[in-house]
Amino acid sequence: MSSELVGNSYRYIIDTSYGINKDGFIAIGTESIVYKGLKTKLDGGLQFSCVLKFKPKSIILDGKVVNRLEIFRNEECKIFEELRECRSIVRIEDVVGDMGDFSLVCNKNNTGVIDTASYFCVIEEFIDGWSLEEYCREEYWKLRKIELLDNGLSNVVNYPEFRKEEKAAVNLSYNYDNILKYQNQIMLFMINLCDILEFVTEQKHILHLDIKPENIMVTRYGKELVLIDFGRSKKVTNANRFALSNLSETDYNKNETLERPYEYGTLGYAAPECYSTASEDSLFPFTGDIEWGKMSIESDIFSWGVTFWECLNLFELVTKNEQFSTDMHDFYRKNFLYDAIYCNRDFSCTSIFYHKKLETIIKKCTKKRDKNYFNLNNKEYYHSYKELKKDIENAKDSAPTIIKEENIKVKNAFKSCGIMLASFSLFLIIYFIYRSMAFNIAQSKWNNLISTYNDTQFYKLDEIAIDLITTAPANSKDDTYNMIASFTYQDGNISDFEATMLVELLELAGNQNSLAQRIDEIMENANTRKFKEISTEIIKLNPKDESIGYELARAIFNVEVGKTDIVHAYDTLNEYQENEKFRSAVVKLKNVLDNDENIAIISKSKGISRPEIKKFLKNITTKEEKQ
């Protein structure tokens, strides 16, 4: 066995100085295992960096054996050759079909041994930088980090696993200045991507069909984009601008696999028309008049829009959803695989500081399909990157900037008290205008959300509700809270997540005069199975006025969580046993008190016999049954 791979003109080895564990490993893709490599001419000389992509020689697709090596040589290599003149497209340097006695043990995802019996190797140029997903998540927002282990190896740590103080530092960085800088950078990236795809699609008539943040590289120096992974690409012509998917029907009741994919491309990014038809016993996830398998430039533009949407929403997606942090594919499959969410993507879960025009662009890119979505005269959809680029540039030109030159004369002039007062007045005016605009934007997002709301969008509800309360004028905070609470209560039985949101809103609103009433409302509408969790949230509040709901929540928490104040909880139960308004909470308190240990504590303290206490508790249950 050998650690050296021999190609046409070069020898290749794994670069064991690269990677978090110095094993050269970069990533595992849908069909590739990717390593950083070093290449040297066969007759010797300097070493240069490269990328070694190990691909299976054959795969099983729809029950048929597909010769992957043959397809790569006959189709993908020709596409890469056509695109070679563009420096923003990754270059193929060699293809080694017979790897000889080369062998590599890969323990990632139970891959096993990479050798010539099962794999061939594609050698690509090395792009020094990050994928767009890595740039946004790691380089800019610091939502993932590398942690050294005791054994000398390293481990990737995602945001949900951060320590409390680390999360606080990251959250603090998500502020107005950084958001606008980030917005500007992402707009530049997407303008750059439009230029690349205009060349690929509109000059070379090639559809990429797997556009996503992981397939877009950002160079470390210069921050230019390079498009990679044309494994799904298709050639089209001016006369026939469509490519057809070769996927057969799919059972959407079963998990997606490499052998039975749901879509041509990647779930979460592929356009609806790229998905397979549903088998008889499963349901196609999209509605509308979709021509299955008929893929076009509009399909790539849909994926472009999703990529843009994900970059701008990424901070909230990572910090608000642990599943997105650890398994993006599973997150999209469980939460997005129906057109009410998959299409018409918006900014309802992200910062109010993002430019509204960007949301309009993304909505148009990801618009729900109708039978004429690919008609070039249908202006409700984008049909070219030139048009798309023009709208992005227009949005960029009208976006606010935070980059200001320092003017020494102005700086010195500010020593004048009069100018300081004038500036302060101007600041107040701008501040109140901003607050008014921010509240109106949040109100618009709220209206859009509740018009199509479903339970999977709770993280959006939480985000927008907080935006509404924090931007609402002081004299409107109560009315704003009432609007949010009324919507939350409309189906009854609020969850612990909803209770957490309402408690946070009450803390932000800071109105002690109505706090007791609000707490009572939460306890009245609480899901009885979640009283423990809901009570844990409610006791964070401290109403100045009497609140029966708060007293019952505190008693439930003390008994079930704190295991303290058992006697006081018994007194609370005795005081409110006849209260019909809080009957569910009363029964919950009775249930948590009703065990031998608690009864013994009450009996000893109160001097009441155990049978009397049991009879009292049973009487409360009997009342509930009569209800």
C-alpha positions as a printed NumPy array, in Angstrom:
array([[  0.   ,   0.   ,   0.   ],
       [  1.191,   3.52 ,  -0.787],
       [  0.433,   7.007,   0.497],
       [  1.423,   8.487,  -2.868],
       [ -0.944,   8.94 ,  -5.804],
       [  0.553,   9.046,  -9.316],
       [ -1.136,  11.094, -12.05 ],
       [ -0.272,  12.092, -15.615],
       [  2.369,  14.675, -14.758],
       [  2.41 ,  14.898, -10.969],
       [  2.679,  12.831,  -7.816],
       [  0.162,  13.649,  -5.085],
       [  0.219,  13.14 ,  -1.316],
       [ -2.057,  14.203,   1.543],
       [ -0.929,  17.454,   3.188],
       [ -0.66 ,  16.304,   6.807],
       [  0.197,  19.812,   7.988],
       [ -3.328,  20.992,   7.121],
       [ -6.608,  20.798,   9.064],
       [ -7.665,  20.971,  12.676],
       [ -6.197,  17.519,  13.323],
       [ -3.304,  17.767,  10.846],
       [ -4.651,  14.968,   8.669],
       [ -5.39 ,  17.044,   5.559],
       [ -9.131,  16.431,   5.822],
       [-11.355,  19.204,   4.444],
       [-14.925,  17.896,   4.148],
       [-17.28 ,  15.131,   3.092],
       [-19.718,  16.146,   0.362],
       [-22.658,  14.342,  -1.202],
       [-20.379,  12.184,  -3.354],
       [-16.863,  13.286,  -2.434],
       [-14.357,  12.909,   0.375],
       [-12.106,  15.958,   0.166],
       [ -8.508,  16.342,   1.348],
       [ -5.852,  19.025,   1.026],
       [ -3.03 ,  17.66 ,  -1.127],
       [  0.475,  18.487,  -2.273],
       [  1.63 ,  17.899,  -5.831],
       [  5.14 ,  17.453,  -7.204],
       [  6.171,  16.908, -10.825],
       [  7.093,  13.313, -11.645],
       [ 10.692,  14.359, -12.266],
       [ 10.861,  16.318,  -9.001],
       [ 10.818,  19.984,  -8.131],
       [  8.771,  22.288,  -5.941],
       [  5.606,  21.195,  -4.133],
       [  2.331,  23.024,  -4.766],
       [ -1.023,  22.884,  -2.985],
       [ -4.016,  21.149,  -4.53 ],
       [ -7.298,  19.528,  -3.53 ],
       [ -7.824,  15.768,  -3.745],
       [-11.463,  14.78 ,  -4.229],
       [-12.058,  11.064,  -3.842],
       [-15.263,   9.973,  -5.56 ],
       [-16.895,   6.519,  -5.725],
       [-16.373,   4.83 ,  -9.084],
       [-19.972,   3.688,  -9.104],
       [-23.107,   4.541,  -7.161],
       [-26.558,   3.005,  -6.931],
       [-29.215,   5.495,  -8.032],
       [-32.898,   4.55 ,  -8.282],
       [-31.875,   0.911,  -7.98 ],
       [-29.438,   1.099, -10.922],
       [-25.639,   1.003, -10.882],
       [-24.257,   4.248, -12.295],
       [-20.668,   4.455, -13.541],
       [-19.605,   7.691, -11.836],
       [-16.108,   7.748, -13.339],
       [-17.432,   7.445, -16.879],
       [-19.975,  10.232, -16.35 ],
       [-17.305,  12.485, -14.876],
       [-14.968,  12.017, -17.843],
       [-17.67 ,  12.304, -20.511],
       [-19.729,  15.145, -19.046],
       [-18.263,  17.046, -16.091],
       [-14.732,  17.287, -17.471],
       [-16.084,  18.827, -20.684],
       [-18.061,  21.38 , -18.691],
       [-15.019,  22.328, -16.622],
       [-12.988,  22.679, -19.811],
       [-15.559,  25.081, -21.267],
       [-15.446,  27.176, -18.098],
       [-11.666,  27.147, -17.735],
       [-11.25 ,  30.693, -19.012],
       [-13.137,  32.083, -15.997],
       [-10.873,  32.466, -12.951],
       [-13.909,  32.443, -10.689],
       [-14.586,  28.784, -11.527],
       [-12.481,  26.133,  -9.797],
       [-10.109,  24.365, -12.215],
       [ -9.679,  20.621, -12.682],
       [ -5.975,  19.759, -12.909],
       [ -6.065,  15.971, -13.276],
       [ -8.275,  12.883, -13.007],
       [ -6.765,   9.641, -11.712],
       [ -9.051,   6.746, -12.532],
       [ -6.62 ,   4.026, -11.473],
       [ -5.03 ,   4.967,  -8.155],
       [ -2.724,   1.925,  -8.184],
       [ -1.689,   0.8  ,  -4.718],
       [ -2.659,   4.112,  -3.087],
       [ -4.627,   3.595,   0.123],
       [ -6.026,   5.995,   2.73 ],
       [ -7.89 ,   5.144,   5.935],
       [-10.73 ,   7.626,   6.504],
       [-12.665,   7.377,   9.753],
       [-15.116,  10.147,   8.874],
       [-18.76 ,   8.998,   8.674],
       [-17.659,   5.352,   8.694],
       [-16.065,   5.775,   5.272],
       [-13.421,   3.09 ,   5.775],
       [-10.557,   2.684,   3.307],
       [-10.19 ,   4.799,   0.168],
       [ -8.469,   2.733,  -2.519],
       [ -8.515,   2.106,  -6.248],
       [-11.106,  -0.656,  -6.03 ],
       [-13.864,   1.758,  -5.021],
       [-12.669,   5.303,  -5.72 ],
       [-11.146,   7.576,  -8.317],
       [ -9.525,  10.93 ,  -7.608],
       [-10.195,  14.371,  -9.085],
       [ -7.418,  16.894,  -8.504],
       [ -8.591,  20.502,  -8.28 ],
       [ -6.781,  23.761,  -7.639],
       [ -6.607,  24.72 ,  -3.977],
       [ -8.614,  27.825,  -2.984],
       [ -7.1  ,  29.393,   0.121],
       [-10.116,  30.621,   2.042],
       [-13.492,  29.498,   3.312],
       [-16.757,  28.264,   1.911],
       [-19.375,  31.023,   2.012],
       [-21.106,  29.114,   4.821],
       [-17.855,  28.973,   6.82 ],
       [-17.139,  32.65 ,   6.163],
       [-20.544,  33.743,   7.488],
       [-20.688,  31.338,  10.409],
       [-17.072,  31.18 ,  11.567],
       [-15.051,  34.037,  10.138],
       [-17.594,  36.839,  10.555],
       [-20.016,  35.935,  13.352],
       [-17.734,  33.503,  15.265],
       [-20.561,  30.977,  15.733],
       [-18.223,  27.992,  15.578],
       [-14.763,  27.483,  17.047],
       [-11.951,  24.946,  17.216],
       [-11.14 ,  23.551,  20.672],
       [ -7.94 ,  21.687,  21.543],
       [ -8.4  ,  18.315,  23.263],
       [ -6.111,  16.67 ,  25.826],
       [ -4.909,  14.066,  23.326],
       [ -3.464,  16.7  ,  21.013],
       [ -6.393,  16.524,  18.617],
       [ -8.968,  19.239,  18.059],
       [-12.734,  19.391,  18.063],
       [-15.291,  21.614,  16.33 ],
       [-17.582,  23.378,  18.831],
       [-20.873,  24.871,  17.611],
       [-22.658,  27.843,  19.194],
       [-25.167,  25.763,  21.254],
       [-22.177,  24.181,  23.047],
       [-20.538,  27.53 ,  23.882],
       [-20.223,  28.569,  27.504],
       [-22.703,  31.175,  28.748],
       [-20.16 ,  34.011,  28.665],
       [-19.043,  33.044,  25.143],
       [-22.627,  33.181,  23.917],
       [-23.08 ,  36.566,  25.569],
       [-19.997,  37.93 ,  23.771],
       [-21.199,  36.609,  20.411],
       [-24.7  ,  37.996,  20.932],
       [-23.239,  41.375,  21.869],
       [-21.441,  41.51 ,  18.498],
       [-24.781,  41.27 ,  16.678],
       [-25.332,  45.022,  16.692],
       [-26.285,  47.76 ,  14.252],
       [-22.749,  48.527,  13.048],
       [-21.715,  44.903,  12.5  ],
       [-25.004,  44.004,  10.844],
       [-24.651,  46.814,   8.29 ],
       [-21.018,  45.888,   7.579],
       [-22.085,  42.282,   7.123],
       [-25.008,  43.269,   4.89 ],
       [-22.671,  45.265,   2.682],
       [-20.207,  42.37 ,   2.379],
       [-22.923,  39.828,   1.546],
       [-24.353,  42.151,  -1.118],
       [-20.883,  42.41 ,  -2.676],
       [-20.628,  38.617,  -2.63 ],
       [-24.   ,  38.178,  -4.335],
       [-23.158,  40.771,  -7.008],
       [-19.925,  38.827,  -7.606],
       [-21.911,  35.57 ,  -7.796],
       [-24.28 ,  37.129, -10.355],
       [-21.283,  37.96 , -12.559],
       [-19.987,  34.385, -12.323],
       [-23.356,  32.785, -13.026],
       [-24.08 ,  35.182, -15.876],
       [-20.918,  33.862, -17.553],
       [-21.731,  30.221, -16.732],
       [-25.394,  30.281, -17.734],
       [-25.915,  33.084, -20.186],
       [-22.628,  32.797, -22.082],
       [-21.756,  29.108, -21.757],
       [-25.371,  27.838, -21.399],
       [-24.578,  25.649, -18.389],
       [-26.876,  25.21 , -15.38 ],
       [-25.052,  24.601, -12.1  ],
       [-28.083,  23.068, -10.307],
       [-26.441,  22.805,  -6.878],
       [-25.902,  26.395,  -5.781],
       [-25.549,  26.653,  -2.006],
       [-23.167,  28.357,   0.458],
       [-20.977,  25.241,   0.722],
       [-20.308,  25.277,  -3.043],
       [-19.13 ,  28.896,  -3.079],
       [-15.574,  29.627,  -1.926],
       [-14.415,  32.972,  -0.524],
       [-10.721,  33.682,  -1.096],
       [ -8.787,  34.638,   2.015],
       [ -7.046,  37.547,   0.311],
       [ -9.325,  39.803,  -1.681],
       [-12.547,  38.065,  -0.65 ],
       [-13.432,  37.074,  -4.21 ],
       [-15.838,  34.213,  -4.896],
       [-14.948,  30.971,  -6.669],
       [-17.745,  28.597,  -7.698],
       [-17.048,  24.882,  -7.154],
       [-18.716,  21.451,  -7.501],
       [-20.307,  21.128, -10.931],
       [-21.265,  17.509, -10.259],
       [-24.952,  18.249, -10.95 ],
       [-24.45 ,  20.681, -13.833],
       [-26.269,  20.319, -17.145],
       [-25.678,  21.76 , -20.604],
       [-28.542,  23.608, -22.301],
       [-28.908,  25.532, -25.56 ],
       [-30.515,  28.759, -26.728],
       [-33.181,  26.753, -28.513],
       [-33.87 ,  24.485, -25.551],
       [-33.155,  26.267, -22.277],
       [-34.312,  23.365, -20.114],
       [-32.544,  20.33 , -18.668],
       [-34.463,  17.291, -17.45 ],
       [-33.933,  15.528, -14.128],
       [-33.252,  11.799, -14.336],
       [-34.764,  11.004, -10.921],
       [-37.682,   8.609, -10.652],
       [-40.532,   8.948,  -8.134],
       [-39.715,   9.144,  -4.412],
       [-41.393,   7.98 ,  -1.235],
       [-41.444,  11.141,   0.919],
       [-42.518,   9.074,   3.933],
       [-38.999,   7.591,   4.034],
       [-35.751,   9.369,   4.834],
       [-33.724,  10.72 ,   1.953],
       [-30.633,   8.663,   1.033],
       [-27.881,   8.886,  -1.586],
       [-29.557,   6.002,  -3.395],
       [-33.004,   7.608,  -3.179],
       [-32.671,  11.404,  -3.102],
       [-35.716,  13.645,  -2.933],
       [-34.301,  16.226,  -5.311],
       [-31.805,  16.991,  -8.048],
       [-29.38 ,  19.18 ,  -6.107],
       [-29.546,  19.701,  -2.335],
       [-32.601,  19.683,  -0.082],
       [-33.351,  23.155,   1.225],
       [-31.766,  24.893,  -1.772],
       [-33.084,  23.083,  -4.865],
       [-36.077,  24.686,  -6.612],
       [-39.469,  22.899,  -6.321],
       [-39.294,  21.712,  -9.957],
       [-36.05 ,  19.854,  -9.091],
       [-37.872,  17.503,  -6.692],
       [-39.007,  14.018,  -7.63 ],
       [-42.648,  13.177,  -8.068],
       [-44.17 ,  11.408,  -5.073],
       [-44.866,   7.692,  -5.028],
       [-48.499,   6.658,  -4.599],
       [-48.422,   6.423,  -0.8  ],
       [-46.605,   9.698,  -0.116],
       [-47.366,  13.376,  -0.613],
       [-45.44 ,  15.75 ,  -2.914],
       [-44.26 ,  18.626,  -0.685],
       [-45.216,  21.432,  -3.071],
       [-48.478,  22.671,  -4.523],
       [-49.13 ,  24.483,  -7.786],
       [-48.718,  23.636, -11.435],
       [-45.12 ,  22.377, -11.393],
       [-43.527,  20.646, -14.373],
       [-41.531,  18.002, -12.552],
       [-37.895,  17.657, -13.568],
       [-37.921,  20.633, -15.96 ],
       [-34.911,  22.609, -14.755],
       [-33.829,  26.008, -16.069],
       [-31.997,  29.207, -15.155],
       [-34.991,  29.994, -12.901],
       [-34.062,  26.866, -10.903],
       [-30.542,  28.173, -10.273],
       [-31.92 ,  31.626,  -9.442],
       [-34.171,  30.015,  -6.814],
       [-31.066,  28.433,  -5.213],
       [-29.244,  31.778,  -5.487],
       [-32.125,  33.401,  -3.553],
       [-32.06 ,  30.724,  -0.851],
       [-28.28 ,  31.138,  -0.513],
       [-28.714,  34.904,  -0.073],
       [-31.559,  34.326,   2.41 ],
       [-29.537,  31.849,   4.456],
       [-26.506,  34.154,   4.673],
       [-28.627,  37.037,   6.003],
       [-30.649,  34.811,   8.364],
       [-27.711,  32.675,   9.48 ],
       [-27.074,  34.357,  12.855],
       [-30.658,  33.777,  14.008],
       [-30.836,  30.294,  12.489],
       [-27.729,  29.212,  14.401],
       [-28.432,  30.959,  17.714],
       [-32.153,  30.155,  17.851],
       [-32.134,  26.563,  16.581],
       [-29.715,  23.902,  17.794],
       [-30.774,  21.537,  15.008],
       [-29.633,  24.01 ,  12.344],
       [-26.234,  24.262,  14.063],
       [-25.647,  20.53 ,  14.078],
       [-27.537,  19.161,  11.047],
       [-28.698,  21.675,   8.441],
       [-30.064,  18.959,   6.142],
       [-32.27 ,  17.548,   8.884],
       [-33.395,  21.061,   9.837],
       [-34.559,  21.834,   6.29 ],
       [-36.175,  18.407,   5.848],
       [-38.214,  18.635,   9.054],
       [-39.121,  22.326,   9.005],
       [-39.077,  23.557,   5.407],
       [-40.28 ,  20.792,   3.136],
       [-43.593,  22.362,   2.13 ],
       [-44.089,  25.384,  -0.067],
       [-45.641,  27.732,   2.525],
       [-42.176,  27.933,   4.106],
       [-39.902,  26.673,   1.332],
       [-40.995,  29.366,  -1.138],
       [-41.418,  33.151,  -0.749],
       [-38.689,  33.366,   1.904],
       [-38.655,  36.531,   3.966],
       [-36.881,  38.322,   6.824],
       [-39.478,  37.622,   9.505],
       [-36.93 ,  35.912,  11.761],
       [-33.926,  38.166,  11.255],
       [-32.767,  41.645,  12.204],
       [-34.897,  44.688,  11.392],
       [-31.718,  46.443,  10.25 ],
       [-31.483,  44.519,   6.973],
       [-32.582,  46.475,   3.915],
       [-36.214,  45.814,   2.976],
       [-35.288,  45.757,  -0.738],
       [-33.187,  42.648,  -0.132],
       [-36.243,  40.79 ,   1.162],
       [-38.147,  41.806,  -1.996],
       [-35.34 ,  40.394,  -4.158],
       [-35.199,  37.12 ,  -2.221],
       [-38.987,  36.709,  -2.336],
       [-38.934,  37.163,  -6.111],
       [-36.117,  34.611,  -6.48 ],
       [-37.913,  32.037,  -4.326],
       [-41.451,  32.834,  -5.403],
       [-43.898,  29.941,  -5.366],
       [-44.128,  28.307,  -8.774],
       [-47.063,  28.776, -11.123],
       [-47.453,  27.268, -14.587],
       [-45.794,  30.292, -16.234],
       [-42.866,  30.816, -13.86 ],
       [-40.34 ,  30.109, -16.659],
       [-42.102,  32.349, -19.2  ],
       [-39.64 ,  35.141, -20.027],
       [-42.492,  37.651, -20.145],
       [-43.609,  36.837, -16.605],
       [-42.095,  39.722, -14.613],
       [-43.011,  38.209, -11.241],
       [-39.907,  36.002, -11.561],
       [-36.25 ,  36.657, -12.408],
       [-35.034,  35.184, -15.707],
       [-31.488,  36.56 , -15.901],
       [-28.593,  37.393, -13.594],
       [-28.192,  40.762, -15.272],
       [-31.637,  41.775, -14.011],
       [-30.936,  40.297, -10.594],
       [-27.569,  42.06 , -10.319],
       [-29.178,  45.395, -11.237],
       [-31.676,  45.081,  -8.353],
       [-28.932,  44.149,  -5.866],
       [-26.817,  47.11 ,  -6.924],
       [-29.838,  49.386,  -6.569],
       [-30.436,  48.073,  -3.046],
       [-26.751,  48.504,  -2.189],
       [-26.737,  52.108,  -3.424],
       [-29.722,  52.96 ,  -1.218],
       [-28.495,  51.086,   1.864],
       [-27.112,  53.086,   4.813],
       [-23.368,  53.231,   5.303],
       [-21.473,  53.333,   8.574],
       [-18.028,  54.089,   7.14 ],
       [-17.188,  57.713,   7.915],
       [-13.998,  59.724,   7.434],
       [-12.679,  61.441,  10.565],
       [-12.526,  65.242,  10.126],
       [-10.129,  66.918,  12.543],
       [-11.723,  70.371,  12.19 ],
       [-15.146,  69.   ,  12.927],
       [-13.747,  67.014,  15.816],
       [-12.233,  70.163,  17.351],
       [-15.343,  72.197,  16.659],
       [-17.364,  69.796,  18.765],
       [-15.694,  71.291,  21.797],
       [-18.143,  74.123,  21.415],
       [-21.083,  73.697,  23.772],
       [-23.543,  75.094,  21.244],
       [-22.595,  72.531,  18.62 ],
       [-22.779,  69.763,  21.21 ],
       [-26.302,  70.756,  22.139],
       [-27.309,  70.998,  18.504],
       [-25.791,  67.599,  17.816],
       [-27.548,  66.082,  20.793],
       [-30.859,  67.488,  19.585],
       [-30.205,  66.109,  16.129],
       [-29.335,  62.751,  17.646],
       [-32.631,  62.686,  19.528],
       [-34.549,  63.511,  16.365],
       [-32.755,  60.775,  14.415],
       [-33.214,  58.347,  17.299],
       [-36.96 ,  58.864,  17.492],
       [-37.285,  58.657,  13.7  ],
       [-35.328,  55.421,  13.759],
       [-37.458,  54.009,  16.582],
       [-40.607,  54.879,  14.656],
       [-39.318,  53.29 ,  11.453],
       [-38.068,  50.205,  13.299],
       [-41.447,  49.723,  14.969],
       [-43.267,  50.075,  11.642],
       [-40.936,  47.531,  10.032],
       [-41.455,  45.105,  12.929],
       [-45.235,  45.642,  12.712],
       [-45.142,  44.826,   8.99 ],
       [-43.161,  41.645,   9.668],
       [-45.651,  40.686,  12.381],
       [-48.622,  41.109,  10.038],
       [-46.912,  39.027,   7.351],
       [-46.052,  36.289,   9.832],
       [-49.451,  35.867,  11.47 ],
       [-51.217,  35.746,   8.099],
       [-49.588,  32.364,   7.335],
       [-48.436,  31.284,  10.804],
       [-47.853,  27.677,  11.813],
       [-46.096,  26.096,  14.807],
       [-42.766,  25.559,  12.992],
       [-42.399,  29.343,  12.772],
       [-42.315,  29.903,  16.524],
       [-38.695,  31.073,  16.458],
       [-39.842,  33.809,  14.041],
       [-42.74 ,  34.736,  16.342],
       [-40.348,  35.085,  19.278],
       [-37.878,  37.224,  17.322],
       [-40.464,  39.602,  15.845],
       [-42.364,  39.913,  19.145],
       [-39.177,  41.064,  20.877],
       [-38.501,  43.535,  18.04 ],
       [-42.033,  44.906,  18.46 ],
       [-41.719,  45.43 ,  22.215],
       [-38.226,  46.927,  22.094],
       [-39.082,  49.38 ,  19.284],
       [-42.615,  50.279,  20.415],
       [-43.123,  53.838,  21.757],
       [-43.426,  53.921,  25.553],
       [-47.15 ,  54.696,  25.41 ],
       [-47.776,  51.779,  23.025],
       [-45.93 ,  48.957,  24.787],
       [-49.026,  47.729,  26.646],
       [-51.143,  47.671,  23.503],
       [-48.315,  45.932,  21.642],
       [-48.046,  43.281,  24.348],
       [-51.83 ,  42.8  ,  24.287],
       [-51.708,  42.224,  20.522],
       [-48.938,  39.608,  20.82 ],
       [-50.518,  37.872,  23.829],
       [-53.965,  37.741,  22.2  ],
       [-52.491,  36.042,  19.143],
       [-50.554,  33.594,  21.338],
       [-53.627,  32.73 ,  23.438],
       [-56.035,  32.26 ,  20.527],
       [-55.548,  28.479,  20.334],
       [-55.322,  28.023,  24.124],
       [-52.829,  25.81 ,  25.965],
       [-49.713,  27.895,  25.392],
       [-46.435,  25.96 ,  25.395],
       [-43.444,  26.528,  27.634],
       [-41.696,  28.225,  24.686],
       [-44.577,  30.665,  24.284],
       [-44.647,  31.315,  28.045],
       [-40.899,  32.022,  27.96 ],
       [-41.492,  34.535,  25.184],
       [-44.305,  36.279,  27.062],
       [-42.258,  36.503,  30.258],
       [-39.354,  38.026,  28.321],
       [-41.738,  40.549,  26.745],
       [-43.084,  41.494,  30.182],
       [-39.527,  42.031,  31.447],
       [-38.783,  44.252,  28.432],
       [-42.054,  46.191,  28.774],
       [-41.333,  46.873,  32.456],
       [-44.888,  47.877,  33.409],
       [-45.486,  46.89 ,  37.037],
       [-49.049,  48.252,  36.999],
       [-50.329,  45.464,  34.729],
       [-47.8  ,  42.737,  35.589],
       [-50.006,  40.809,  38.03 ],
       [-52.847,  40.657,  35.492],
       [-50.465,  39.468,  32.739],
       [-49.102,  36.683,  34.934],
       [-52.625,  35.524,  35.731],
       [-53.402,  35.39 ,  32.003],
       [-50.362,  33.185,  31.332],
       [-51.313,  30.751,  34.089],
       [-54.924,  30.639,  32.885],
       [-53.809,  29.719,  29.355],
       [-50.898,  27.437,  30.292],
       [-50.598,  23.949,  28.882],
       [-51.291,  21.821,  31.977],
       [-48.554,  19.355,  30.991],
       [-46.004,  22.18 ,  31.012],
       [-46.828,  23.837,  34.371],
       [-43.386,  22.928,  35.715],
       [-41.52 ,  24.69 ,  32.887],
       [-43.977,  27.601,  32.708],
       [-43.835,  28.159,  36.467],
       [-40.035,  28.209,  36.223],
       [-40.313,  31.154,  33.838],
       [-43.021,  33.041,  35.734],
       [-41.093,  33.196,  39.001],
       [-38.49 ,  35.346,  37.223],
       [-41.076,  38.129,  37.506],
       [-41.821,  39.99 ,  40.726],
       [-45.259,  41.642,  40.643],
       [-45.938,  44.402,  43.172],
       [-49.664,  43.603,  43.235],
       [-51.3  ,  40.379,  44.333],
       [-51.351,  37.705,  41.642],
       [-52.972,  34.339,  42.292],
       [-51.298,  32.982,  39.161],
       [-47.877,  34.003,  40.495],
       [-48.561,  32.454,  43.939],
       [-49.607,  29.154,  42.342],
       [-46.627,  29.196,  39.947],
       [-44.227,  29.838,  42.81 ],
       [-45.772,  27.034,  44.865],
       [-45.584,  24.563,  41.948],
       [-41.953,  25.548,  41.271],
       [-40.928,  25.288,  44.951],
       [-42.396,  21.791,  45.325],
       [-41.508,  20.258,  41.944],
       [-38.173,  21.941,  41.225],
       [-36.825,  23.398,  44.461],
       [-38.213,  20.714,  46.795],
       [-38.7  ,  23.473,  49.373],
       [-41.499,  25.429,  51.105],
       [-43.758,  22.377,  51.06 ],
       [-45.888,  23.683,  53.943],
       [-46.315,  27.113,  52.337],
       [-47.356,  25.406,  49.084],
       [-49.953,  23.43 ,  51.067],
       [-51.268,  26.699,  52.55 ],
       [-51.465,  28.172,  49.029],
       [-53.434,  25.151,  47.865],
       [-55.778,  25.466,  50.852],
       [-56.32 ,  29.174,  50.138],
       [-57.152,  28.781,  46.441],
       [-58.754,  25.332,  46.357],
       [-62.138,  26.779,  45.38 ],
       [-60.795,  29.09 ,  42.689],
       [-62.374,  27.99 ,  39.416],
       [-60.407,  30.459,  37.308],
       [-57.153,  28.642,  38.115],
       [-58.612,  25.146,  38.489],
       [-55.886,  23.531,  36.312],
       [-53.079,  25.109,  38.33 ],
       [-54.759,  24.129,  41.603],
       [-54.977,  20.487,  40.473],
       [-51.332,  20.595,  39.328],
       [-50.259,  21.869,  42.764],
       [-52.34 ,  19.169,  44.431],
       [-50.654,  16.506,  42.261],
       [-47.095,  17.604,  43.056],
       [-47.889,  17.703,  46.778],
       [-49.549,  14.291,  46.772],
       [-46.712,  11.97 ,  47.739],
       [-45.682,  10.327,  51.013],
       [-42.617,  12.536,  51.603],
       [-44.497,  15.828,  51.205],
       [-47.486,  14.616,  53.201],
       [-45.152,  13.633,  56.068],
       [-43.61 ,  17.151,  56.09 ],
       [-47.051,  18.804,  56.106],
       [-48.375,  16.479,  58.817],
       [-45.427,  17.148,  61.112],
       [-45.536,  20.928,  60.638],
       [-49.303,  21.387,  60.767],
       [-50.157,  18.715,  63.305],
       [-52.679,  17.234,  60.866],
       [-52.966,  13.491,  60.473],
       [-51.894,  11.885,  57.207],
       [-55.419,  10.523,  56.493],
       [-56.856,  14.046,  56.842],
       [-54.313,  15.456,  54.388],
       [-54.961,  12.611,  51.925],
       [-58.703,  13.232,  52.213],
       [-58.19 ,  16.952,  51.564],
       [-56.107,  16.248,  48.442],
       [-58.541,  13.638,  47.204],
       [-61.415,  16.098,  47.621],
       [-59.701,  18.486,  45.197],
       [-59.412,  15.692,  42.638],
       [-63.086,  14.844,  43.144],
       [-64.016,  18.463,  42.429],
       [-61.999,  18.323,  39.225],
       [-63.778,  15.155,  38.101],
       [-67.142,  16.796,  38.727],
       [-66.104,  19.694,  36.535]])
